[in-house]
Amino acid sequence: MKTLSGSQVLARSIAGAGIGFVFTVAAPRLQPVVESLTSIDGMTVIHARDETAAAMMADGYIRRSGRFAAVLTECHGRSLCQIAGVTNAWADKIPLISISLCEDQRPDANKGVNRWAYDANRVFEPVTVWRKRVSSLADAPKAFQDAVTYSQGSRRGPVHLDIEAGLLEREIEDEIPGLPLEGPVASRKLRHLRTEGAERALAQAVKLLQTARKPLIMAGGGVKASGASLDVVQFMERYGVPGCTSMAGIGAIPADHAYCLGGPSYTAGEAFHAAIKQADVVLALGCSFSGLEGFGLPPLWSQKIKFIHVDNNPNQIGLNISPEIPVLGDVKTVLAQMADMLEASSFAAPDEWTNWRLFLSNLKRGRKTRLHNFAGRPWGALHQGLLALEMGKIVEKENLVMVIDGGNTPLYAAMYGPGMSPRQTFFPFGMAALGGGLPYAIGVALAAPEKRVMLITGDGSCLYAVSELETIKRLNLPITIVVNNDSSWNMIKALQDSLFECNYVGTCLPDIDYAKIAAGFGLHSERVKSADQLAPAYERAVQSGGPALIDCVTDCKNLPDSLLSFAMVEFEGAQINPVKLVKSLWKGRDMGLSRALHQASYVRKALVGFNPMAKRRV
C-alpha cells in the first residue's frame, strides 16, 4: 500500500475538488504542499508577494474564468492578511476557496491571548458562507468537496478551511475515501443554483410592475454572478424599461445600450439622479445598495419608490431598503418567470413608459456631450476624462479586458469609458477599491491568456501593491498598466479643498515617476503628458512583447463631478461650518471658472434636478 505524506493528501484533496489554480506566498511550512501541488498534472501554483494580493489574484481569476481557485497561506497570523481579498469576494458573492494553516492546539481564551493560536474560522465568519477546521487527514477530501459545494449554494460566496499544520508532517498508509491518488486535475466550472421565486411573490411583483408609471431596473453584482446580463437586457428591450447598474454591477448592462442610463450608479449623472428621484417602481436585481448607490435611501432616492428586491441570499434582501415585494431566488430564473407571467397576461408596455425612457435618454445624451466637450478643452495638463476616453478607444478597438482601481480613477473610467460586457470589465470595489488593481489584473490575465489586459489605476492605489510588478514580470503577463498620476489622493483632497480651507493632511503625494519604478522591475515603461502621446505609447507597449506601464501625468485640479453625489451621502447629517465653507471656496478659486461652472452644472442638473430641455425634447 502506498504511503502518502500529509502534504500529498492535502494537495490531492485540492485537486480532487476540481481546483486547478492555487495562489500562495512562499513560506517554509507551505513548501511541501506547494511541491506536492506542482507535481499534479494540470495544477497551476502562482506565488504572489503577499497574502492580500494572493487572495485578490484568486478572486480575479474566478471572475474571469468561471472556474474555481484557492488562496493558500501560512499560519501565525498570515491568514489575516488575506481577509481583505476574501471580503471582496464575499461582497460580490464569488466562490473563493480560502485555505490557511493553523496551530494544532485550539485557542483557549481562559489562558490568555496567544498570538500564535487563534480561531481563524471565527475571524472569517462574517465574510464567508461556510467554514471548517480540518484536524484529520481522513477528513481532508470531504472537507474540500464540501467547501466547493457550499461556496456555490443558495448563499453563494467564499468559504474558509483551517488546516492544522501538524497534519502536513504525518504519513498515512490507509486508503482515504474520495482521495484521487493519481491523474491530472479536472478543473471544475462554477455552477449556478437556479432557485425559482415563490409564485405568490412573483404574482405580486408582476402586478406592481404592470401598474408602474415610471419603472426602473437596477442591476447589481448578483446579475453578473447569476450570468443574467443578457436576460436583463432582453427584458428591458421587450418591455421598454430603462435600466442602470450599481458599481458592483458594472458591465451587467452595457453603458452604451440605448435603454441604459450610462455608467454605473452616480457616474450616470443627471440620468441616474432623475431616475431614482422620479421612479415609482424599482426592480432591483442582485443589489446590495451600498454607499456607492446612496443606500437606496433619501436624500438621493425618493422615499415613495416601491422596490421589488430579487436576490438568492436572504441576508441581502431588505438590506438598507425596505422592499415592497421581496423575491428570494436566482436572478436569471426569477426574471424568466416574470417574463413568462407578463407574456401570459398579454401585457404591453404603455406609452408612458416610452416617454419616461426617452426623457432619461435625453439626459444621458446631454451629459455625454457635456463631459466630452469639457475634457476636450485645451487644459494645461492632461485631463483625466480625456485619458479615459483615449484608453477607451483602445479597449474597444483591441477588444481588451479592463480592470479599474482607485478612488477618482474608476469614476473617470465609468464616466468616459466605453460600454463593456460583464466579463470584460472588473472593479474590485468591496474591500479593495484601493490597491486591488494590480493583483486583480494578474488573476484576470491568467484566466484570459488569449487577451491583453489593461489596468487603469490611480497613483496612490498603485503604490499599495507595487511589489506585484515583480510577479507580473516573472510571469511575463500581457498587462498594460495605465497610471492616472495626479500626485495626490484627490478624492480626499477634494473634500479638504471644499470644506477645510485647503488644509491638506496626508493627501499630497510627491511627483513619483512610476515609469522608472516599473523599469526597475524590468517592465517596458514610458511617461506621457499629453493625449496625443497615449496611442503611440500603447503601441510601443504592445510591441515590447511583455508587460508594460504608462505613467500619465494628469492635473490634480480636476475632479469627477459625480464625486459630489458621493460626498452628499458620506456627509449626510454632518455639521458643516458655513464660514469655513465660504473660506474654502475662496481659497480654491484657483481651480478656475470653467471647472467651477462645470461642477455647478452637475449640481443643477443632477442634484437639484432642473432639466427643462430634456423634458421638452420628449
C-alpha positions in Angstrom: 0.0 0.0 0.0 1.3 3.4 -0.9 2.4 5.8 1.8 1.3 9.4 1.5 2.5 12.4 3.4 0.1 14.9 4.8 1.2 17.4 2.2 0.3 15.0 -0.6 -3.1 14.2 0.9 -3.8 18.0 1.1 -2.7 18.6 -2.5 -4.7 15.6 -3.8 -7.7 16.8 -1.9 -7.5 20.2 -3.5 -7.1 18.7 -7.0 -9.9 16.2 -6.3 -12.3 19.1 -5.5 -11.7 20.4 -9.1 -9.5 23.4 -8.0 -6.9 23.9 -10.7 -5.3 27.2 -9.6 -3.8 27.9 -6.2 -2.4 31.3 -5.3 0.0 31.4 -2.4 3.1 33.1 -0.8 6.4 31.4 -0.3 6.7 30.1 3.3 8.8 27.2 4.8 5.8 25.3 6.2 3.9 25.5 2.9 6.8 24.3 0.7 6.0 20.6 0.9 2.4 21.3 0.0 3.5 23.5 -3.0 5.8 20.8 -4.2 3.0 18.2 -4.0 0.7 20.5 -5.8 3.1 21.3 -8.7 3.6 17.5 -9.2 0.0 17.1 -10.2 -0.6 17.4 -13.9 -2.8 20.4 -14.8 -2.3 22.1 -11.4 -1.0 25.7 -11.5 0.5 27.4 -8.4 1.1 31.1 -8.5 3.4 32.8 -6.0 2.4 36.3 -5.0 4.5 38.8 -3.0 1.9 39.0 -0.1 -1.2 37.2 1.1 -3.6 40.0 0.4 -2.5 40.1 -3.2 -2.7 36.3 -3.5 -6.4 36.4 -2.4 -7.2 39.2 -4.9 -5.5 37.2 -7.7 -7.7 34.2 -6.9 -10.8 36.4 -6.9 -9.9 38.0 -10.3 -9.1 34.6 -11.8 -12.5 33.1 -10.7 -14.5 36.1 -12.1 -12.9 36.0 -15.5 -12.5 32.2 -15.9 -15.7 31.0 -14.3 -13.6 28.2 -12.6 -12.5 27.5 -9.1 -9.3 28.8 -7.5 -7.9 28.9 -4.0 -5.7 31.1 -1.9 -3.3 29.2 0.5 -1.4 30.9 3.3 0.7 30.0 6.3 -0.4 30.3 10.0 0.8 32.7 12.7 -1.4 35.5 11.5 -0.6 35.4 7.8 -4.1 34.2 7.0 -5.4 37.5 8.5 -3.7 39.3 5.6 -5.9 37.6 3.1 -9.1 38.7 4.7 -9.4 41.9 2.5 -9.4 39.7 -0.6 -11.9 37.3 1.0 -14.2 40.1 2.0 -14.0 41.5 -1.5 -15.2 38.1 -2.8 -17.9 38.0 -0.2 -19.3 41.4 -1.3 -19.8 40.1 -4.8 -20.8 36.5 -4.0 -17.6 35.0 -5.5 -17.0 31.3 -4.5 -13.4 31.8 -3.5 -11.8 28.9 -1.6 -9.7 30.3 1.3 -7.2 28.0 2.9 -4.8 28.6 5.8 -2.7 26.6 8.2 -3.3 26.9 11.9 -1.6 25.7 15.1 -2.6 22.2 16.2 -3.7 23.3 19.7 -7.0 25.0 19.8 -7.1 28.6 21.3 -8.2 28.9 24.9 -9.3 32.4 25.9 -9.2 31.4 29.6 -5.5 31.0 29.4 -4.9 34.5 28.0 -4.1 35.7 24.5 -1.8 33.6 22.3 -1.0 35.4 19.1 0.2 32.1 17.6 -3.1 30.3 18.2 -6.3 31.9 17.3 -9.6 30.8 15.8 -9.4 31.9 12.1 -12.8 30.5 11.4 -14.3 32.9 13.9 -12.4 35.7 12.3 -13.6 34.8 8.8 -17.2 34.0 9.9 -18.8 37.4 8.9 -17.4 37.3 5.4 -17.7 33.6 4.4 -20.7 31.3 3.9 -19.1 28.2 5.4 -16.0 27.3 7.4 -14.3 24.2 8.7 -11.3 23.2 10.7 -9.5 20.1 9.4 -8.0 18.0 12.2 -7.6 14.7 10.4 -6.1 13.7 7.1 -9.1 11.3 6.6 -11.4 14.3 6.7 -9.5 16.4 4.1 -11.0 15.1 0.8 -14.6 15.5 2.0 -13.8 18.9 3.6 -12.7 20.3 0.2 -15.6 18.7 -1.6 -17.9 20.3 0.9 -16.1 23.7 0.5 -16.8 23.7 -3.2 -20.4 22.7 -2.7 -21.2 25.3 -0.1 -19.4 28.1 -2.0 -21.9 27.8 -4.8 -25.1 27.1 -2.8 -28.0 29.4 -2.3 -25.8 31.6 -0.2 -23.1 31.8 -2.8 -19.7 33.2 -1.6 -16.2 32.4 -0.2 -15.5 29.6 2.2 -12.6 29.1 4.6 -10.7 26.0 5.6 -8.3 25.9 8.6 -5.7 23.1 8.2 -3.8 22.0 11.4 -0.2 22.4 10.4 0.9 19.2 12.1 -1.1 17.2 9.6 1.5 18.1 6.9 4.2 16.1 8.6 2.2 13.0 9.2 2.1 9.9 6.9 -0.8 7.7 6.2 -1.0 4.2 4.6 -4.7 3.7 4.9 -6.8 4.3 1.8 -8.8 7.5 2.2 -12.3 7.6 0.7 -12.7 10.2 -2.0 -9.0 10.9 -2.4 -7.7 10.6 -6.0 -4.2 9.0 -5.9 -3.1 9.9 -9.4 -4.2 11.6 -12.6 -4.5 15.2 -13.7 -6.7 17.8 -12.0 -10.1 18.2 -13.6 -10.6 22.0 -13.2 -14.2 22.5 -12.2 -16.5 25.2 -13.7 -18.7 27.2 -11.4 -22.3 26.2 -11.5 -25.4 28.4 -10.7 -28.0 27.2 -8.3 -31.2 28.0 -10.2 -33.7 28.5 -7.5 -37.2 29.7 -8.5 -39.1 32.5 -6.8 -42.3 31.8 -4.9 -45.3 32.0 -7.1 -47.2 34.4 -4.8 -44.3 36.8 -4.6 -43.9 36.7 -8.3 -47.6 37.4 -9.0 -47.4 40.4 -6.7 -44.2 41.6 -8.3 -45.6 41.4 -11.8 -48.8 43.2 -10.8 -46.8 46.0 -9.2 -44.7 46.3 -12.3 -47.7 46.4 -14.6 -49.2 49.3 -12.6 -46.0 51.4 -12.6 -45.8 54.7 -14.4 -42.1 55.2 -14.3 -40.4 51.8 -13.8 -36.6 51.3 -13.4 -34.3 48.2 -13.4 -31.3 48.3 -11.1 -28.8 45.6 -11.9 -26.2 44.7 -9.2 -23.3 42.3 -8.8 -25.9 39.5 -8.4 -26.8 39.8 -12.1 -23.2 39.1 -13.1 -22.9 36.2 -10.5 -26.1 34.7 -12.0 -24.9 35.1 -15.6 -28.1 37.0 -16.2 -26.8 40.1 -18.1 -28.2 39.1 -21.4 -31.6 38.2 -19.8 -31.8 41.6 -18.2 -31.1 43.4 -21.5 -33.7 41.3 -23.3 -36.2 42.1 -20.6 -35.5 45.8 -20.9 -35.9 45.7 -24.7 -39.0 43.6 -24.6 -40.9 46.0 -22.2 -39.1 49.2 -22.8 -37.9 49.6 -19.2 -34.8 51.8 -18.6 -32.0 50.4 -16.5 -28.9 51.2 -14.6 -26.2 49.3 -12.6 -24.6 49.5 -9.3 -20.8 49.9 -9.1 -20.6 46.2 -8.3 -22.8 45.5 -11.4 -20.6 47.5 -13.8 -20.9 45.9 -17.2 -24.1 44.0 -16.3 -25.9 46.3 -18.7 -23.6 47.9 -21.4 -23.3 51.6 -20.6 -23.8 52.4 -24.3 -27.1 50.5 -24.6 -30.0 52.7 -25.7 -32.0 51.8 -22.6 -29.1 52.1 -20.1 -28.7 55.4 -18.2 -25.0 55.3 -18.7 -22.1 54.4 -16.3 -22.8 52.7 -13.0 -24.5 54.5 -10.2 -23.7 58.2 -9.7 -21.4 58.2 -12.8 -24.5 58.3 -15.0 -25.1 61.8 -13.6 -28.4 63.5 -14.1 -30.0 60.5 -15.8 -29.3 58.3 -12.6 -30.5 61.0 -10.2 -33.6 61.8 -12.1 -34.4 58.1 -12.3 -34.0 57.4 -8.6 -36.0 60.6 -7.7 -38.9 60.1 -10.1 -39.2 56.3 -10.5 -42.2 54.8 -8.7 -41.2 51.1 -9.0 -37.7 49.8 -9.0 -36.9 46.2 -9.9 -33.7 45.6 -8.0 -31.8 42.5 -9.3 -29.0 41.2 -7.1 -28.3 44.6 -5.5 -26.9 45.3 -2.0 -27.5 49.1 -2.2 -24.1 50.2 -0.7 -23.0 53.7 -0.1 -21.8 53.9 -3.7 -25.5 53.9 -4.6 -26.7 56.1 -1.8 -28.0 53.0 0.1 -31.3 53.2 -1.8 -32.4 55.8 0.7 -33.2 59.6 0.9 -31.8 62.2 0.4 -30.8 60.8 -3.1 -33.6 58.3 -3.5 -37.3 59.0 -3.4 -38.9 57.6 -0.3 -42.0 56.9 -2.4 -40.3 54.2 -4.5 -41.7 50.7 -4.2 -38.9 48.2 -4.5 -39.1 44.7 -5.9 -36.0 43.1 -4.5 -34.7 39.9 -6.1 -31.8 38.0 -4.6 -30.8 34.4 -3.8 -29.4 35.4 -0.4 -32.0 36.1 2.3 -29.4 38.2 4.1 -29.2 40.6 1.2 -33.0 41.2 0.8 -34.1 44.2 2.7 -30.5 45.3 3.4 -30.8 49.1 3.7 -34.0 49.3 1.7 -37.5 48.1 2.7 -38.8 46.2 -0.3 -42.5 46.3 -1.1 -42.1 42.8 -2.5 -39.1 40.6 -1.7 -38.4 37.7 -4.1 -36.0 35.1 -2.9 -34.5 33.3 -5.9 -31.8 33.2 -8.6 -31.9 36.4 -10.7 -31.8 34.7 -14.1 -34.6 32.2 -13.1 -36.8 34.8 -11.4 -36.5 37.2 -14.4 -37.6 34.4 -16.8 -40.5 33.6 -14.5 -41.7 37.2 -14.5 -41.3 37.4 -18.3 -43.5 34.3 -18.7 -46.2 35.8 -16.5 -46.1 39.1 -18.4 -46.4 37.2 -21.7 -49.2 35.1 -20.4 -51.2 38.2 -19.5 -50.5 39.7 -22.9 -49.0 42.7 -21.2 -47.9 45.6 -23.4 -45.9 48.5 -22.1 -47.9 51.7 -22.0 -46.8 54.9 -24.0 -46.0 56.5 -20.6 -43.0 54.1 -20.2 -41.7 55.2 -23.6 -41.9 58.9 -22.7 -40.1 58.1 -19.4 -37.3 56.3 -21.2 -36.9 59.0 -23.8 -36.6 61.6 -21.1 -33.8 59.7 -19.4 -32.1 59.1 -22.7 -32.1 62.8 -23.4 -30.4 63.4 -20.0 -27.8 60.7 -20.8 -27.1 62.2 -24.3 -26.8 65.7 -22.9 -24.4 64.5 -20.1 -22.2 62.7 -22.6 -21.9 65.8 -24.8 -21.1 68.0 -21.8 -18.4 65.6 -20.4 -16.7 65.2 -23.8 -16.7 68.9 -24.5 -15.3 69.7 -21.1 -12.5 67.0 -21.2 -11.5 68.1 -24.7 -10.7 71.7 -23.8 -7.1 72.9 -24.1 -6.1 72.3 -20.5 -2.6 73.0 -19.2 -2.2 69.3 -18.3 -3.7 66.0 -19.4 -7.4 65.8 -18.3 -8.3 62.5 -16.6 -11.5 62.4 -18.7 -9.5 62.6 -21.9 -7.2 59.9 -20.6 -10.2 57.6 -20.1 -11.6 58.5 -23.5 -8.4 57.7 -25.3 -7.8 54.4 -23.4 -11.5 53.5 -24.0 -10.9 53.8 -27.8 -8.0 51.4 -27.5 -10.0 48.9 -25.3 -12.8 48.9 -27.9 -10.5 48.7 -30.9 -8.4 45.9 -29.5 -11.2 44.2 -27.6 -9.2 44.2 -24.4 -10.2 43.2 -20.9 -10.1 46.1 -18.5 -9.5 46.3 -14.7 -10.0 49.6 -12.9 -8.7 50.6 -9.5 -8.5 53.7 -7.3 -10.7 56.5 -5.9 -11.5 59.0 -8.6 -9.9 56.9 -11.3 -12.8 54.4 -11.5 -15.3 57.3 -11.6 -13.5 58.8 -14.7 -13.3 55.4 -16.3 -17.0 54.8 -15.8 -18.0 58.3 -16.9 -15.9 58.4 -20.0 -15.1 54.8 -20.8 -16.8 52.6 -23.4 -19.7 50.2 -23.0 -18.3 46.9 -21.7 -19.6 43.3 -21.3 -19.9 41.8 -17.8 -16.8 39.6 -18.1 -14.8 42.4 -19.8 -14.6 44.9 -17.1 -13.6 44.3 -13.4 -13.6 46.6 -10.4 -12.6 45.2 -7.0 -14.8 47.6 -5.0 -15.8 45.6 -2.0 -12.9 45.8 0.4 -10.1 46.5 -2.1 -11.2 49.6 -4.0 -7.7 51.0 -3.4 -4.7 48.8 -4.4 -6.6 45.8 -5.6 -6.0 46.5 -9.3 -2.5 45.0 -9.8 -3.2 41.6 -8.2 -6.7 41.6 -9.8 -5.2 42.2 -13.2 -2.8 39.3 -12.7 -5.7 36.9 -11.9 -7.7 38.1 -14.8 -4.8 37.8 -17.2 -4.1 34.2 -16.1 -7.8 33.4 -16.8 -7.7 35.1 -20.2 -4.3 34.2 -21.8 -5.6 35.0 -25.2 -6.4 38.6 -24.3 -4.3 41.6 -23.3 -5.4 43.2 -20.1 -5.5 46.9 -19.5 -5.3 48.1 -15.9 -6.3 51.7 -15.3 -5.2 52.7 -11.8 -4.6 55.8 -9.6 -1.1 56.7 -8.5 -1.8 56.2 -4.8 -3.6 52.9 -5.3 -0.8 51.6 -7.5 1.6 52.0 -4.5 -0.5 49.6 -2.4 0.6 46.6 -4.3 3.6 47.9 -6.3 5.6 44.8 -5.4 3.3 42.7 -7.6 5.1 44.3 -10.6 7.7 41.6 -9.9 5.0 38.9 -10.2 3.8 40.4 -13.5 7.3 40.4 -14.9 8.2 37.0 -13.6 5.1 35.5 -15.3 5.5 37.7 -18.4 1.8 38.5 -18.4 0.4 40.7 -21.2 -0.8 43.5 -19.0 -0.6 47.2 -19.8 -0.8 49.3 -16.6 -2.0 52.9 -17.2 -1.4 55.1 -14.1 -3.5 58.2 -13.6 -0.8 60.2 -11.8 -2.1 63.4 -10.3 0.3 63.3 -7.4 -2.5 63.2 -4.8 -5.2 61.3 -3.0 -7.5 63.5 -5.0 -10.8 62.1 -3.8 -10.0 63.1 -0.2 -8.1 66.2 -1.2 -11.2 67.5 -2.9 -13.1 67.5 0.4 -10.2 69.2 2.1 -10.4 71.8 -0.7 -14.2 72.3 -0.3 -14.7 72.0 3.5 -11.4 72.6 5.3 -9.9 75.7 3.7 -7.4 73.8 1.6 -5.8 72.4 4.7 -4.2 69.3 3.2 -3.4 66.5 5.6 -1.8 63.4 4.1 -3.3 63.9 0.6 -0.5 65.4 -1.4 1.9 62.8 -2.9 5.3 63.6 -4.3 5.9 63.6 -8.0 6.7 59.9 -8.3 7.9 58.6 -11.7 6.1 55.3 -12.0 7.8 54.6 -15.3 11.1 54.5 -13.5 9.7 52.2 -10.8 8.3 49.8 -13.5 11.6 49.9 -15.4 13.4 48.8 -12.2 11.2 45.7 -12.2 12.1 45.1 -15.9 8.8 46.3 -17.5 8.7 48.4 -20.6 7.6 51.8 -19.4 7.0 55.4 -20.6 5.9 58.7 -19.1 3.4 60.7 -21.1 2.0 64.2 -20.5 -0.5 64.8 -23.4 -3.3 62.9 -25.1 -1.6 62.6 -28.4 1.2 60.6 -26.8 -1.2 57.9 -25.4 -1.9 55.8 -28.5 1.8 55.6 -29.7 2.8 54.8 -26.1 0.3 51.9 -26.1 1.5 50.6 -29.4 5.1 50.5 -28.2 3.9 48.8 -25.0 2.3 46.0 -27.1 5.4 45.8 -29.4 7.6 45.2 -26.3 6.1 41.7 -26.1 5.5 41.7 -22.4 4.0 43.7 -19.5 4.3 47.5 -19.7 3.4 50.6 -17.7 2.4 54.0 -19.0 2.7 56.8 -16.4 0.2 59.5 -17.3 0.8 62.9 -15.6 -2.6 64.5 -15.1 -3.9 67.6 -13.5 -4.8 67.4 -9.8 -7.2 70.4 -10.1 -9.7 68.2 -12.0 -12.5 66.4 -10.1 -15.1 64.0 -11.4 -18.4 65.8 -11.0 -20.1 62.6 -9.7 -17.9 62.8 -6.6 -20.4 65.4 -5.4 -23.1 62.7 -5.1 -20.7 60.5 -3.1 -20.0 63.4 -0.8 -23.7 64.0 -0.2 -24.1 60.5 1.1 -20.9 60.5 3.1 -21.5 63.8 4.8 -25.3 63.5 5.4 -26.0 64.8 8.8 -22.5 66.3 9.2 -22.3 69.8 10.8 -20.6 71.9 8.2 -19.3 75.3 9.3 -20.7 77.8 6.7 -17.8 80.3 7.4 -15.2 77.6 6.7 -17.1 76.6 3.6 -17.0 80.1 2.2 -13.3 80.4 3.0 -12.7 77.1 1.4 -14.4 78.1 -1.8 -12.4 81.4 -1.9 -9.1 79.6 -1.3 -10.0 77.1 -4.0 -10.7 79.8 -6.6 -7.5 78.9 -8.5 -9.3 75.8 -9.8 -10.6 78.1 -12.5 -14.0 79.4 -13.5 -14.7 76.7 -16.1 -14.2 74.0 -13.6 -16.4 75.7 -11.1 -19.2 76.2 -13.7 -18.8 72.5 -14.7 -19.4 71.4 -11.1 -22.3 73.9 -10.8 -23.9 72.4 -13.9 -23.8 69.0 -12.2 -25.4 70.4 -9.1 -28.2 72.0 -11.1 -28.8 69.0 -13.4 -28.2 66.0 -11.2 -28.6 67.1 -7.6 -31.3 69.8 -8.0 -32.9 68.1 -10.9 -33.5 71.2 -13.1 -33.6 69.8 -16.6 -36.3 71.6 -18.6 -34.8 71.0 -22.0 -34.7 67.2 -21.5 -38.5 67.1 -20.9 -39.1 69.4 -23.8 -37.4 67.1 -26.3 -39.5 64.1 -25.4 
